[in-house]
Amino acid sequence: MSLGEFEQLLLLAIVHLDAQAYGVTIRQEIETRTDREVAIRRACTPHWNSPRTQGLRAIVDVQSQPPNAGDAPGAWYFRLTAAGGAALRRSHDRLARMWKGVQPDLRKARS
């Protein structure tokens, strides 16, 4: 199964953030790198229920208690699984094959 654009952005943000990947940082990473606004809810509860990511089990969530939290809930941190990494690589390779031979200046494309 192929990953959609947002699933790719989500998984790439998790890779870039490594141990700091949780909802808010994921959203910020996507916005900073793509100049694309992401709704906070979409990033904080990212596509976990998407058939693409769920079927791949591409993401593992780990709850972490903040220091001196008392009864406060911990943040949910996320990491990429081996299956998620493989899916991301397949998506990258497919796009790279499609881009091969295409000139960067697409203004000359047929309308």
TIMI-689614 format. One record per residue: residue number from 1; x, z, y of N, C-alpha, C, O in turn. Coordinates in nm, 3 decimals, always signed. Each point is the difference from the previous one (the first is absolute). Example, Ala and Ser with C-alpha at 12.3 -4.5 7.8 and 13.67 -1.06 7.14 Angstrom:
<bafis>
- n,n.u,n.w,n.v,ca.u,ca.w,ca.v,c.u,c.w,c.v,o.u,o.w,o.v
- 1,+1.319,+0.780,-0.569,-0.089,+0.000,+0.119,+0.090,+0.000,+0.120,+0.104,+0.066,-0.002
- 2,-0.139,-0.138,+0.107,+0.082,+0.006,+0.119,-0.077,+0.073,+0.109,+0.051,+0.017,+0.111
</bafis>
This chain:
<bafis>
- n,n.u,n.w,n.v,ca.u,ca.w,ca.v,c.u,c.w,c.v,o.u,o.w,o.v
- 1,+0.085,+0.000,-0.119,-0.085,+0.000,+0.119,+0.089,+0.000,+0.124,+0.099,+0.073,+0.006
- 2,-0.134,-0.153,+0.092,+0.078,-0.010,+0.123,-0.041,+0.109,+0.098,-0.114,+0.045,+0.002
- 3,+0.209,-0.004,+0.077,-0.028,+0.097,+0.105,-0.045,-0.072,+0.126,+0.052,-0.107,+0.033
- 4,-0.148,+0.163,+0.036,-0.041,-0.052,+0.129,+0.098,+0.041,+0.108,+0.093,+0.076,-0.025
- 5,-0.114,-0.129,+0.144,+0.093,+0.029,+0.110,+0.008,+0.150,+0.030,+0.109,+0.054,+0.013
- 6,-0.224,+0.012,-0.003,+0.005,+0.142,+0.036,+0.064,+0.083,-0.110,+0.073,+0.095,+0.030
- 7,-0.099,-0.128,-0.156,+0.065,+0.074,-0.109,+0.151,-0.015,+0.008,+0.074,+0.095,-0.024
- 8,-0.027,-0.216,+0.058,+0.143,-0.020,+0.014,+0.056,+0.084,+0.115,+0.105,+0.063,-0.014
- 9,-0.174,-0.064,+0.127,+0.045,+0.080,+0.115,+0.004,+0.148,-0.037,+0.095,+0.070,+0.036
- 10,-0.196,-0.024,-0.105,-0.008,+0.140,-0.041,+0.117,+0.037,-0.092,+0.067,+0.101,+0.022
- 11,-0.044,-0.182,-0.123,+0.109,+0.031,-0.093,+0.136,-0.009,+0.067,+0.088,+0.082,-0.027
- 12,-0.071,-0.180,+0.115,+0.127,-0.011,+0.072,+0.023,+0.119,+0.093,+0.112,+0.047,+0.013
- 13,-0.218,+0.000,+0.051,+0.014,+0.119,+0.085,+0.044,+0.120,-0.081,+0.084,+0.078,+0.044
- 14,-0.140,-0.062,-0.163,+0.038,+0.111,-0.087,+0.146,-0.012,-0.040,+0.072,+0.100,-0.003
- 15,-0.027,-0.221,-0.026,+0.142,-0.021,-0.035,+0.089,+0.037,+0.119,+0.099,+0.071,-0.017
- 16,-0.134,-0.118,+0.136,+0.081,+0.029,+0.119,+0.004,+0.149,+0.030,+0.104,+0.052,+0.041
- 17,-0.214,+0.016,-0.060,-0.010,+0.141,+0.038,+0.057,+0.095,-0.105,+0.035,+0.114,+0.032
- 18,-0.025,-0.160,-0.154,+0.054,+0.079,-0.110,-0.072,+0.135,-0.008,-0.122,+0.003,-0.020
- 19,+0.192,+0.107,+0.033,-0.059,+0.133,-0.018,-0.093,+0.041,+0.114,-0.068,+0.102,-0.010
- 20,+0.064,-0.178,+0.117,-0.085,+0.034,+0.116,-0.129,-0.081,+0.004,-0.063,-0.010,+0.105
- 21,+0.024,-0.048,-0.217,-0.118,-0.088,-0.003,-0.128,+0.081,-0.020,-0.033,+0.040,-0.112
- 22,-0.037,-0.018,+0.220,-0.134,+0.058,-0.007,-0.085,-0.074,+0.101,+0.052,-0.081,+0.077
- 23,-0.181,+0.106,-0.075,-0.095,-0.080,+0.075,+0.042,-0.038,+0.141,+0.000,-0.118,+0.034
- 24,+0.034,+0.214,+0.047,+0.033,-0.027,+0.140,+0.127,-0.083,+0.013,+0.005,-0.095,+0.078
- 25,+0.098,+0.130,-0.155,+0.125,-0.076,+0.010,-0.015,-0.141,-0.055,+0.063,-0.093,+0.049
- 26,-0.147,+0.077,-0.152,-0.026,-0.133,-0.054,-0.065,-0.087,+0.107,+0.041,-0.114,+0.023
- 27,-0.143,+0.168,+0.043,-0.068,-0.074,+0.107,+0.099,-0.038,+0.110,+0.003,-0.115,+0.044
- 28,+0.077,+0.211,+0.000,+0.096,-0.026,+0.107,+0.102,-0.106,-0.041,+0.037,-0.085,+0.080
- 29,+0.009,+0.091,-0.204,+0.099,-0.096,-0.048,-0.057,-0.142,+0.001,+0.067,-0.093,+0.044
- 30,-0.189,+0.078,-0.091,-0.064,-0.132,-0.002,-0.018,-0.050,+0.143,+0.030,-0.116,+0.030
- 31,-0.080,+0.202,+0.059,-0.023,-0.041,+0.138,+0.130,-0.037,+0.070,+0.005,-0.100,+0.072
- 32,+0.099,+0.178,-0.092,+0.128,-0.025,+0.066,+0.063,-0.131,-0.048,+0.050,-0.079,+0.081
- 33,-0.052,+0.058,-0.210,+0.068,-0.117,-0.056,-0.079,-0.129,+0.014,+0.058,-0.109,+0.001
- 34,-0.191,+0.119,+0.009,-0.082,-0.123,+0.002,-0.070,-0.024,+0.132,-0.058,-0.107,+0.021
- 35,+0.061,+0.204,+0.069,-0.073,-0.009,+0.126,-0.149,-0.023,-0.027,-0.067,-0.073,+0.072
- 36,+0.020,+0.136,-0.177,-0.139,-0.012,-0.044,-0.061,+0.140,-0.001,+0.056,+0.092,-0.059
- 37,-0.170,-0.076,+0.124,-0.066,+0.130,+0.003,-0.068,+0.026,-0.134,-0.067,-0.086,-0.055
- 38,+0.086,+0.208,+0.005,-0.059,+0.039,-0.128,-0.089,+0.121,+0.025,+0.044,+0.097,+0.061
- 39,-0.167,-0.104,-0.107,-0.091,+0.113,+0.014,+0.057,+0.120,-0.075,+0.050,-0.015,-0.112
- 40,-0.056,+0.132,+0.172,+0.058,+0.120,-0.060,-0.058,+0.026,-0.138,+0.072,+0.039,-0.092
- 41,-0.201,-0.059,+0.075,-0.061,+0.025,-0.131,+0.053,-0.097,-0.105,+0.021,+0.038,-0.115
- 42,+0.001,-0.161,+0.155,+0.050,-0.099,-0.096,+0.141,+0.035,-0.046,+0.035,-0.023,-0.115
- 43,+0.046,+0.078,+0.204,+0.137,+0.034,-0.038,+0.007,+0.135,-0.070,+0.082,+0.018,-0.090
- 44,-0.168,+0.076,+0.129,+0.007,+0.134,-0.060,-0.067,+0.005,-0.137,+0.030,+0.088,-0.080
- 45,-0.117,-0.180,+0.054,-0.058,-0.010,-0.135,+0.021,-0.143,-0.045,-0.095,-0.070,-0.037
- 46,+0.222,+0.027,+0.040,+0.028,-0.142,-0.021,-0.044,-0.048,-0.136,+0.009,+0.076,-0.097
- 47,-0.053,-0.188,+0.087,-0.045,-0.078,-0.113,+0.019,+0.063,-0.138,+0.027,-0.072,-0.097
- 48,-0.040,+0.202,+0.085,+0.019,+0.060,-0.132,-0.107,-0.049,-0.095,+0.022,-0.009,-0.121
- 49,-0.139,-0.022,+0.175,-0.110,-0.045,-0.086,-0.005,-0.152,-0.012,-0.090,-0.053,-0.066
- 50,+0.182,-0.016,+0.127,+0.004,-0.145,-0.011,+0.028,-0.037,-0.146,+0.087,+0.059,-0.064
- 51,-0.160,-0.155,+0.011,+0.027,-0.041,-0.138,+0.144,-0.043,-0.020,+0.056,+0.018,-0.108
- 52,+0.005,-0.073,+0.212,+0.138,-0.046,-0.013,+0.095,+0.117,-0.019,+0.080,+0.001,-0.094
- 53,-0.088,+0.099,+0.183,+0.094,+0.111,-0.011,-0.041,+0.097,-0.110,+0.086,+0.058,-0.066
- 54,-0.215,-0.040,+0.046,-0.046,+0.092,-0.104,+0.035,-0.054,-0.138,+0.050,+0.073,-0.085
- 55,-0.076,-0.201,+0.063,+0.030,-0.061,-0.129,+0.148,+0.002,-0.031,+0.039,+0.009,-0.117
- 56,+0.044,-0.019,+0.218,+0.145,+0.000,-0.019,+0.057,+0.141,-0.007,+0.112,+0.021,-0.045
- 57,-0.192,+0.073,+0.091,+0.052,+0.136,+0.021,+0.129,-0.011,+0.081,+0.104,+0.055,-0.035
- 58,-0.116,-0.128,+0.146,+0.116,-0.033,+0.083,+0.050,+0.117,+0.082,+0.115,+0.002,+0.044
- 59,-0.202,+0.096,-0.024,+0.035,+0.110,+0.090,-0.029,+0.132,-0.070,-0.104,+0.016,-0.064
- 60,+0.195,+0.076,+0.077,-0.021,+0.136,-0.051,-0.007,+0.092,+0.120,+0.083,-0.010,+0.090
- 61,-0.180,+0.100,-0.089,-0.009,+0.096,+0.110,+0.045,+0.137,-0.048,-0.027,+0.040,-0.113
- 62,+0.094,+0.030,+0.200,+0.052,+0.132,-0.030,-0.037,+0.091,+0.116,+0.035,-0.027,+0.115
- 63,-0.106,+0.136,-0.145,-0.036,+0.092,+0.106,+0.116,+0.095,+0.025,+0.067,+0.045,-0.093
- 64,-0.046,-0.015,+0.219,+0.109,+0.089,+0.039,-0.053,+0.102,+0.098,-0.065,-0.035,+0.098
- 65,+0.093,+0.160,-0.123,-0.040,+0.105,+0.093,+0.097,+0.004,+0.117,+0.121,+0.006,-0.020
- 66,-0.173,-0.008,+0.142,+0.090,+0.014,+0.115,+0.055,+0.143,+0.006,-0.064,+0.093,-0.049
- 67,+0.181,-0.075,+0.108,+0.057,+0.134,+0.012,-0.093,+0.091,+0.079,-0.062,-0.043,+0.097
- 68,+0.052,+0.168,-0.138,-0.083,+0.101,+0.067,-0.145,-0.045,+0.016,-0.063,+0.026,+0.102
- 69,+0.012,-0.094,-0.202,-0.133,-0.057,+0.012,-0.112,+0.100,-0.024,-0.112,-0.021,+0.047
- 70,+0.140,+0.128,-0.118,-0.108,+0.091,-0.033,-0.103,-0.073,-0.084,+0.030,-0.051,-0.108
- 71,-0.152,+0.047,+0.158,-0.107,-0.068,-0.073,-0.018,-0.145,+0.044,-0.090,-0.068,-0.049
- 72,+0.175,+0.020,+0.139,-0.015,-0.138,+0.049,+0.030,-0.098,-0.113,+0.092,+0.022,-0.080
- 73,-0.169,-0.129,+0.074,+0.028,-0.099,-0.105,+0.131,-0.073,+0.026,+0.040,-0.018,+0.115
- 74,+0.024,-0.022,-0.219,+0.125,-0.074,+0.014,-0.024,-0.146,+0.031,-0.112,-0.050,-0.015
- 75,+0.215,-0.015,+0.057,-0.008,-0.144,+0.025,+0.015,-0.072,-0.133,+0.065,+0.049,-0.092
- 76,-0.124,-0.165,+0.082,+0.015,-0.083,-0.119,+0.109,-0.103,+0.029,-0.015,-0.083,+0.089
- 77,+0.121,+0.090,-0.164,+0.110,-0.095,+0.012,-0.014,-0.103,-0.111,-0.054,+0.029,-0.106
- 78,+0.102,-0.150,+0.132,-0.018,-0.109,-0.094,+0.133,-0.063,-0.035,+0.092,-0.004,+0.081
- 79,-0.083,-0.045,-0.204,+0.119,-0.073,-0.041,-0.041,-0.119,-0.086,-0.107,+0.000,-0.061
- 80,+0.191,-0.098,+0.059,-0.025,-0.123,-0.074,+0.038,+0.020,-0.146,+0.105,+0.057,-0.030
- 81,-0.188,-0.104,-0.061,+0.032,+0.004,-0.142,+0.080,-0.124,-0.037,+0.014,-0.092,+0.080
- 82,+0.038,+0.091,-0.202,+0.072,-0.118,-0.049,-0.094,-0.121,-0.002,+0.041,-0.111,+0.034
- 83,-0.166,+0.132,-0.075,-0.097,-0.110,-0.004,-0.028,-0.052,+0.141,-0.014,-0.120,+0.021
- 84,+0.007,+0.211,+0.075,-0.021,-0.041,+0.139,+0.117,-0.080,+0.053,-0.019,-0.100,+0.069
- 85,+0.139,+0.144,-0.102,+0.120,-0.073,+0.042,+0.004,-0.140,-0.061,+0.038,-0.096,+0.067
- 86,-0.075,+0.085,-0.194,-0.002,-0.129,-0.067,-0.105,-0.093,+0.063,+0.025,-0.118,+0.019
- 87,-0.141,+0.173,+0.013,-0.106,-0.080,+0.063,+0.044,-0.048,+0.138,-0.027,-0.114,+0.038
- 88,+0.094,+0.201,+0.035,+0.048,-0.036,+0.133,+0.104,-0.111,-0.009,+0.000,-0.093,+0.081
- 89,+0.089,+0.102,-0.178,+0.103,-0.103,-0.020,-0.066,-0.133,-0.037,+0.040,-0.104,+0.052
- 90,-0.141,+0.105,-0.141,-0.069,-0.124,-0.037,-0.067,-0.063,+0.122,+0.007,-0.122,+0.018
- 91,-0.071,+0.204,+0.065,-0.064,-0.053,+0.121,+0.102,-0.062,+0.092,-0.022,-0.108,+0.055
- 92,+0.135,+0.176,-0.037,+0.108,-0.053,+0.084,+0.049,-0.134,-0.054,+0.016,-0.096,+0.075
- 93,+0.010,+0.091,-0.205,+0.052,-0.123,-0.061,-0.097,-0.116,+0.014,+0.042,-0.112,+0.027
- 94,-0.171,+0.137,-0.045,-0.101,-0.106,+0.015,+0.000,-0.056,+0.142,-0.001,-0.121,+0.021
- 95,+0.003,+0.212,+0.077,+0.001,-0.046,+0.139,+0.129,-0.074,+0.033,-0.003,-0.101,+0.070
- 96,+0.115,+0.150,-0.121,+0.128,-0.066,+0.027,-0.002,-0.142,-0.056,+0.052,-0.092,+0.063
- 97,-0.111,+0.073,-0.181,-0.008,-0.135,-0.057,-0.090,-0.089,+0.085,+0.029,-0.119,+0.016
- 98,-0.136,+0.173,+0.038,-0.089,-0.079,+0.085,+0.066,-0.037,+0.132,-0.021,-0.110,+0.052
- 99,+0.101,+0.201,+0.004,+0.066,-0.025,+0.128,+0.120,-0.093,-0.014,+0.045,-0.058,+0.098
- 100,+0.007,+0.044,-0.219,+0.119,-0.083,-0.021,-0.028,-0.143,+0.047,-0.096,-0.064,-0.044
- 101,+0.180,+0.015,+0.134,-0.012,-0.135,+0.051,-0.091,-0.013,+0.121,-0.010,-0.108,+0.059
- 102,-0.057,+0.214,-0.020,-0.087,-0.004,+0.119,+0.085,+0.032,+0.121,+0.073,+0.099,+0.002
- 103,-0.084,-0.182,+0.099,+0.074,+0.022,+0.123,-0.064,+0.115,+0.078,-0.122,+0.014,-0.001
- 104,+0.203,+0.068,+0.067,-0.054,+0.112,+0.076,-0.099,-0.042,+0.110,-0.090,+0.077,+0.035
- 105,+0.107,-0.197,+0.020,-0.086,-0.045,+0.106,-0.123,-0.067,-0.060,+0.003,-0.118,-0.035
- 106,-0.110,+0.193,+0.023,-0.122,-0.051,-0.063,-0.091,-0.072,+0.098,-0.109,-0.045,-0.038
- 107,+0.152,+0.032,+0.164,-0.083,-0.071,+0.098,-0.018,-0.145,-0.038,-0.095,-0.066,+0.043
- 108,+0.185,+0.015,-0.124,-0.007,-0.140,-0.042,-0.094,-0.019,-0.118,-0.020,-0.113,-0.046
- 109,-0.039,+0.222,-0.004,-0.090,-0.011,-0.115,-0.123,-0.081,+0.038,-0.040,-0.004,+0.117
- 110,-0.019,-0.058,-0.214,-0.120,-0.081,+0.023,-0.115,+0.091,+0.043,-0.013,+0.114,-0.045
- 111,-0.070,-0.169,+0.132,-0.117,+0.078,+0.042,-0.125,-0.052,-0.065,-0.109,+0.053,+0.023
</bafis>
